[in-house]
Amino acid sequence: MNNRPLHAVLLTGQDAPGRLLDALTAALDGTGPAILPLDPALPASRLDELIGAFAPSAIITPDGVQRLTPAGRSGDVRSGDGRPGDDRSGDGRPGDDAPRDGRSGGGAPGIAPDIAVVLATSGSTGAPKGAELTASALLASARAALDRIGADPARRWLCSLPAHHISGLGVLVRSLVAGSAPVFADRLEPDTVEAAVHGPDRVGYVSMVPTQLRRLLEAGAPVDRFDTILLGGAAIPADLLTAAAAAGARVVTTYGMTETSGGCVYDGLPLDGVRVATGADGRIRISGPVLFARYRLAPELTSAALDDGWFVTADLGGLGPDGRLVVRGRADDVINTGGEKVVAGEVERVLRESGQIRDAVVVGVPDPEWGERVTALVVPADAGRPPSLDQLREHVGRSLPRYAAPRGLVLLPEIPLLSSGKPDRQLLRKLAESPG
């Protein structure tokens, strides 16, 4: 029976991390409702869309907990003068008229009793999908990760990634399993790292995305003082790993997504209990105790993504001779140009190996002659001497078919990122399609 309530979490302010951690703890041990962490920085229209799509029965705000109407619109939360109503308590717990019999209340559909967290998987754009994650899946992921890196329970985790993404939420779950309090940081800056690794908090572990690590290395931050850095969320250039190793950092690359409770493949090898395979279509498939249960209120999407106990990802890849997973790129980022198919991720990898590029994203731009034009958006290694399109085409042509070489080039000072640390491909496509 779907009789557990689901509460959206929309918190800001200094006490937001602690209140979220309390809500997550109760969601995992079953003493509280399932939670739907949301990004408070999203536009109101996007928050309305997410709340409407996932239908929580209440929302936890800085003022307390407010029950939602059957329509489930966040506009109901922000109406009036914003002060707590009669059914909200200042400590974030449901008021006296909140349901106590396990029903979701407010006319909103409940959720299965074993579901602890619902996370939106579509970032800040696109049709929302809410992955329902069971407490057992999240805990299995955390235990396997801690075991794989040999984590010392006396050493704490630094959480600088947003908890409305699985990357940040995973840090919190690993901390709870390890029995240590996470250390929160709004931004992963050199001074943040300095204070974390040299201060009294005994921080030993951190998850970050490639852009964060590169910036820390360039700033000379003491990344070598972390026991382990989990690095994932986007393609990882080989030169970045080389630079990290030269700085003495212990980096473990991770691959995974919301539907797998975060990273489930470390340094190319699945965590204990996880299996990885590829189908005839080249897509990576994952099974094991870390998988999500379903998409919230979307049975069609669920049946398309889950196949006989396997999650069919949107990524293309294969297993190397040593059994390690090799990710080629996303299936939905395949560019059709002149009748040929180009995997954008493979072109990006080759571009990053040129020595002239610090970072790169490749997209397809509509073209009347080619169907789609392979276009590279790159951050030059030397802004004063950026590479030319001809130079990049020549470099790519040495490793990939000539049709994969970019026919368009956009120079950028930085790759725009989503809050998850992944490239903002929608914005990048707009930049690539804009004249000049």
NORUR-V682990 format. One record per pair of residues at least 4 apart in sequence whose ideal C-beta (glycine too) atoms are under 6 Angstrom apart, sorted by the first residue. I is the first residue (numbers start at 1). J is the second residue. If there is no record, write none. Layout:
# NORUR-V682990
I:J ; I:J
This chain:
# NORUR-V682990
2:110 ; 2:111 ; 2:112 ; 3:102 ; 3:103 ; 3:110 ; 4:34 ; 4:110 ; 4:111 ; 4:113 ; 5:33 ; 5:57 ; 5:104 ; 6:34 ; 6:36 ; 6:56 ; 6:111 ; 7:33 ; 7:35 ; 7:56 ; 7:58 ; 7:60 ; 8:36 ; 8:38 ; 8:51 ; 8:56 ; 8:59 ; 9:20 ; 9:23 ; 9:35 ; 9:37 ; 9:60 ; 10:38 ; 10:40 ; 10:59 ; 10:61 ; 11:16 ; 11:19 ; 11:20 ; 12:16 ; 12:40 ; 12:62 ; 13:62 ; 15:19 ; 17:184 ; 19:92 ; 20:163 ; 21:172 ; 23:35 ; 24:172 ; 26:31 ; 26:32 ; 27:32 ; 27:34 ; 27:35 ; 27:116 ; 28:116 ; 28:135 ; 34:111 ; 34:115 ; 34:116 ; 35:117 ; 36:54 ; 36:56 ; 36:118 ; 37:163 ; 37:164 ; 38:164 ; 39:164 ; 42:46 ; 42:47 ; 47:74 ; 48:52 ; 48:73 ; 48:74 ; 50:120 ; 50:128 ; 51:72 ; 51:74 ; 52:72 ; 53:128 ; 54:118 ; 54:130 ; 54:296 ; 55:72 ; 55:108 ; 55:109 ; 57:104 ; 57:105 ; 57:106 ; 57:108 ; 58:65 ; 58:67 ; 58:68 ; 59:66 ; 59:77 ; 60:65 ; 60:92 ; 63:84 ; 64:84 ; 64:88 ; 64:89 ; 64:90 ; 64:92 ; 65:88 ; 65:92 ; 65:94 ; 66:77 ; 66:85 ; 66:88 ; 67:87 ; 67:106 ; 68:72 ; 68:76 ; 68:106 ; 69:76 ; 70:107 ; 72:108 ; 84:88 ; 87:95 ; 87:97 ; 88:95 ; 89:93 ; 89:95 ; 94:98 ; 99:103 ; 99:105 ; 104:108 ; 104:110 ; 111:115 ; 114:134 ; 115:132 ; 115:134 ; 116:135 ; 117:133 ; 118:130 ; 118:132 ; 118:296 ; 119:131 ; 119:166 ; 119:258 ; 120:128 ; 120:130 ; 121:129 ; 121:131 ; 121:258 ; 122:126 ; 122:128 ; 122:129 ; 123:418 ; 124:418 ; 125:426 ; 129:295 ; 129:301 ; 130:296 ; 131:258 ; 131:259 ; 131:292 ; 132:292 ; 132:293 ; 132:294 ; 132:296 ; 133:137 ; 133:138 ; 133:261 ; 133:292 ; 134:293 ; 136:140 ; 137:261 ; 137:290 ; 138:173 ; 138:261 ; 140:289 ; 140:290 ; 141:261 ; 141:262 ; 141:290 ; 142:173 ; 142:174 ; 142:177 ; 143:177 ; 144:271 ; 144:272 ; 146:151 ; 146:174 ; 146:178 ; 148:266 ; 148:271 ; 149:228 ; 153:178 ; 153:179 ; 155:202 ; 155:204 ; 155:227 ; 156:180 ; 156:183 ; 156:201 ; 156:202 ; 156:203 ; 157:171 ; 157:175 ; 157:182 ; 157:205 ; 158:183 ; 158:196 ; 158:203 ; 158:206 ; 159:168 ; 159:171 ; 159:182 ; 159:184 ; 160:185 ; 160:188 ; 161:167 ; 161:168 ; 161:207 ; 162:168 ; 162:419 ; 163:168 ; 163:169 ; 165:420 ; 166:170 ; 166:258 ; 166:262 ; 167:207 ; 167:233 ; 170:262 ; 171:207 ; 172:182 ; 175:180 ; 175:182 ; 183:201 ; 183:203 ; 185:192 ; 188:192 ; 188:212 ; 190:219 ; 190:221 ; 193:221 ; 194:198 ; 195:199 ; 196:203 ; 197:203 ; 197:222 ; 197:225 ; 204:227 ; 205:227 ; 205:228 ; 206:226 ; 206:229 ; 207:230 ; 208:212 ; 208:213 ; 209:233 ; 209:234 ; 209:421 ; 210:234 ; 210:236 ; 210:240 ; 214:240 ; 216:221 ; 216:223 ; 217:243 ; 217:247 ; 223:247 ; 223:249 ; 224:247 ; 224:248 ; 224:249 ; 228:250 ; 228:252 ; 229:249 ; 229:251 ; 230:252 ; 230:254 ; 231:251 ; 231:253 ; 232:254 ; 232:263 ; 233:421 ; 233:422 ; 234:422 ; 236:253 ; 237:352 ; 244:249 ; 244:251 ; 252:266 ; 252:267 ; 253:267 ; 254:263 ; 254:266 ; 255:265 ; 256:260 ; 256:262 ; 256:263 ; 256:264 ; 259:292 ; 259:311 ; 260:264 ; 260:286 ; 260:290 ; 261:290 ; 264:271 ; 264:274 ; 264:290 ; 265:270 ; 265:325 ; 268:324 ; 268:325 ; 269:324 ; 270:274 ; 270:276 ; 273:288 ; 273:289 ; 274:288 ; 275:287 ; 275:288 ; 276:286 ; 276:325 ; 277:285 ; 278:284 ; 278:318 ; 279:283 ; 279:285 ; 282:316 ; 283:312 ; 283:313 ; 283:331 ; 284:313 ; 284:315 ; 284:317 ; 285:310 ; 285:312 ; 286:311 ; 287:309 ; 287:310 ; 291:311 ; 294:302 ; 295:301 ; 295:302 ; 302:306 ; 305:312 ; 306:311 ; 307:312 ; 314:330 ; 314:331 ; 314:332 ; 315:327 ; 315:330 ; 316:328 ; 316:329 ; 316:331 ; 317:325 ; 317:326 ; 317:327 ; 317:328 ; 318:326 ; 319:323 ; 320:324 ; 320:326 ; 328:343 ; 328:345 ; 328:346 ; 329:333 ; 329:343 ; 329:344 ; 329:345 ; 329:346 ; 333:344 ; 334:341 ; 334:343 ; 335:342 ; 335:344 ; 335:364 ; 335:372 ; 335:374 ; 336:341 ; 336:371 ; 336:372 ; 337:342 ; 337:370 ; 337:372 ; 337:374 ; 338:370 ; 338:403 ; 340:403 ; 342:374 ; 342:404 ; 344:362 ; 347:362 ; 347:404 ; 348:360 ; 348:362 ; 350:396 ; 350:399 ; 350:400 ; 351:357 ; 351:360 ; 352:357 ; 352:360 ; 354:395 ; 356:381 ; 356:387 ; 357:378 ; 358:379 ; 358:381 ; 359:379 ; 359:415 ; 360:376 ; 360:378 ; 361:377 ; 361:415 ; 361:423 ; 361:428 ; 362:376 ; 363:375 ; 363:428 ; 363:429 ; 363:432 ; 364:372 ; 365:373 ; 365:375 ; 365:432 ; 365:433 ; 367:372 ; 367:373 ; 373:407 ; 373:408 ; 374:406 ; 374:407 ; 375:406 ; 375:408 ; 375:432 ; 376:406 ; 376:409 ; 377:410 ; 377:412 ; 377:428 ; 379:412 ; 380:386 ; 386:411 ; 387:391 ; 387:392 ; 389:409 ; 392:406 ; 393:405 ; 396:400 ; 396:405 ; 397:402 ; 397:405 ; 400:404 ; 410:431 ; 410:432 ; 415:423 ; 416:424 ; 416:427 ; 417:421 ; 418:422 ; 418:424
